[in-house]
């Protein structure tokens, strides 16, 4: 999954002008790369991830995703591209409280034209791979923070996205749990997934192939 940004900028109106959160970002991510984005709070890291994940269309400049001109797409086209190509891992899990672990994992598959039998097989496979078979009938509030994040990672990858975006995926975990998550991300990357993660942790940034830094919206 190739990413190419050309002079991407993002700003918000304020009294008397605008405040800029991204300034003239031009960069490329090659298929199979694992890129870590670092920088202080307010540097624009999450804003950049929102643009990459097609969650924010109010940017200037060009965004090309695997040859598709994202900046020209209408909302329905963007939604389809996001659904088919991108997986998300957030710091705060975003699991559905009234669905079991297995049902949370099945949810992204239910939005696609996948036969029920294959959906069940994928859920069973991912439960086994992430060693959470014994948790499949539990609800999120019955899991520890580390277990919830494991489920969140599993849910993000069950649809086999070409691009995986992770926003501080270990931020709410203690160090041993964080290393488990990072090892899983590294394994997924070695299997071919293109990964872009935002992190404050230099050790976890080192799991990537390269690190880029943002400061006041500028890429260093």
C-alpha positions in Angstrom: 0.0 0.0 0.0 1.7 3.2 -1.2 1.1 6.6 0.4 2.1 9.8 -1.2 1.4 13.2 0.3 2.1 16.4 -1.6 2.0 19.7 0.2 -0.7 18.6 2.6 -1.9 21.3 5.0 -4.7 21.4 7.6 -6.0 24.4 9.5 -8.9 25.5 11.6 -10.6 28.9 11.8 -10.0 31.0 14.9 -10.9 34.6 15.8 -9.0 36.8 13.5 -7.5 34.1 11.3 -6.6 30.4 11.3 -4.5 28.0 13.3 -2.4 25.5 11.4 -1.9 21.9 12.6 -0.2 20.5 9.4 2.1 22.5 7.2 3.3 21.5 3.7 3.7 17.8 4.5 5.2 16.0 1.5 6.3 12.4 2.1 5.9 8.8 0.8 5.4 5.5 2.5 6.3 2.4 0.5 4.4 -0.9 0.5 5.4 -3.0 3.5 7.0 -0.1 5.5 6.5 0.3 9.2 6.7 4.1 9.9 6.7 5.6 13.4 5.5 9.3 13.8 6.9 11.1 16.8 6.7 14.6 18.2 5.5 16.6 21.2 1.9 17.0 22.1 0.2 19.4 19.6 2.7 18.7 16.9 0.0 17.4 14.5 0.6 13.6 14.8 -3.0 12.6 15.3 -4.1 15.2 12.7 -1.9 13.6 10.1 -3.2 10.1 11.0 -6.7 11.4 10.6 -5.9 12.5 7.1 -4.2 9.2 6.3 -7.2 7.3 7.6 -9.7 9.2 5.5 -11.4 10.5 8.7 -10.6 14.1 7.8 -11.2 15.4 4.3 -10.8 19.2 5.0 -7.2 19.4 4.1 -5.3 21.2 1.3 -2.8 19.4 -1.0 -2.7 16.0 -2.6 -3.1 12.6 -1.0 -2.5 9.5 -3.2 -3.3 6.1 -1.7 -2.1 3.2 -3.9 -2.6 5.4 -6.9 -6.0 6.7 -6.0 -6.3 10.5 -5.7 -8.0 10.7 -2.3 -8.3 14.5 -2.5 -10.7 14.1 -5.4 -13.1 11.5 -3.9 -16.6 12.1 -2.8 -17.7 11.0 0.8 -19.1 7.6 -0.5 -16.0 6.8 -2.4 -13.8 7.7 0.6 -15.9 5.5 2.9 -15.6 2.6 0.5 -11.8 3.0 0.3 -11.5 3.3 4.0 -13.6 0.2 4.6 -11.7 -1.9 2.0 -8.1 -0.8 2.6 -7.6 0.6 6.1 -7.6 -0.8 9.7 -7.4 1.4 12.8 -6.0 0.8 16.3 -6.8 3.4 18.9 -5.4 4.1 22.3 -8.7 3.6 24.0 -9.9 0.4 22.3 -13.3 1.6 21.0 -14.9 -1.8 21.5 -18.7 -2.1 21.5 -19.7 -2.7 25.2 -22.8 -4.7 24.5 -21.1 -7.1 22.1 -19.0 -10.1 23.1 -15.4 -10.4 22.0 -16.4 -12.7 19.1 -19.1 -10.3 18.1 -16.7 -7.3 18.2 -14.4 -9.2 15.9 -17.1 -10.1 13.5 -18.4 -6.5 13.2 -15.9 -5.2 10.5 -16.6 -8.4 8.5 -20.3 -7.8 8.6 -19.8 -4.6 6.6 -18.3 -6.6 3.7 -19.7 -9.0 1.2 -18.2 -12.0 3.1 -20.1 -15.3 3.5 -21.2 -16.2 7.0 -19.1 -19.4 7.0 -15.9 -17.5 6.1 -16.7 -14.8 8.7 -17.0 -17.5 11.4 -13.7 -19.1 10.2 -11.9 -15.8 10.3 -13.1 -15.0 13.8 -12.1 -18.5 15.0 -8.7 -18.1 13.4 -8.0 -14.7 14.8 -9.1 -15.8 18.3 -6.6 -18.6 18.1 -3.8 -16.5 16.7 -4.2 -13.9 19.5 -4.7 -16.5 22.1 -8.0 -15.2 23.3 -10.3 -18.2 22.5 -11.2 -18.4 26.1 -12.4 -14.8 26.1 -14.7 -15.0 23.0 -18.0 -15.0 25.0 -16.9 -12.2 27.4 -17.8 -8.6 27.2 -15.2 -5.8 27.1 -15.9 -4.7 30.7 -14.9 -8.3 31.8 -11.5 -7.9 30.2 -8.3 -6.2 31.5 -6.9 -3.2 29.6 -4.3 -5.3 27.9 -6.9 -7.9 26.9 -9.1 -5.2 25.5 -6.3 -3.8 23.4 -5.5 -7.3 22.1 -9.1 -7.6 20.9 -8.8 -4.1 19.4 -5.7 -5.1 17.4 -7.4 -8.4 16.4 -10.5 -6.5 15.2 -8.3 -4.1 13.2 -6.6 -6.8 11.3 -9.3 -9.4 10.9 -10.4 -7.8 7.6 -6.8 -8.0 6.3 -6.3 -4.3 5.6 -3.4 -3.3 3.4 -2.8 -0.2 5.6 -2.9 -0.3 9.4 -2.9 3.0 11.3 -2.2 2.9 15.0 -2.7 6.0 17.3 -0.7 5.5 20.5 -1.7 1.8 20.6 0.2 1.2 23.8 -0.5 4.5 25.6 -3.0 3.0 28.1 -1.0 -0.1 28.8 1.8 -1.0 31.2 5.2 -1.9 29.6 4.8 -5.7 29.4 1.4 -5.4 27.7 2.8 -2.7 25.4 5.6 -4.9 24.2 3.2 -7.7 23.4 1.2 -5.3 21.2 4.3 -4.0 19.5 5.6 -7.5 18.8 2.2 -8.3 17.2 2.4 -5.2 15.0 5.9 -6.1 14.0 4.7 -9.6 13.1 1.9 -8.2 11.0 4.3 -5.9 9.2 6.6 -8.8 8.4 3.6 -10.5 6.9 3.1 -7.6 4.5 0.9 -5.0 6.2 1.9 -1.4 5.7 1.8 0.3 9.2 1.9 3.9 10.3 1.9 4.4 14.1 1.9 7.5 16.3 3.9 7.1 19.5 5.7 9.0 22.2 7.8 6.1 23.2 11.3 5.9 21.5 11.6 2.2 22.2 8.3 1.4 20.5 9.2 3.8 17.6 12.2 1.5 17.1 9.9 -1.3 16.0 9.4 0.5 12.8 11.6 0.7 9.7 12.0 4.4 10.1 10.8 7.3 12.2 9.6 10.8 11.1 9.2 13.7 13.5 6.6 16.5 13.5 7.0 19.8 15.2 4.3 22.5 15.1 2.8 20.8 12.1 6.0 20.6 10.1 7.7 17.4 9.2 11.4 17.4 10.2 
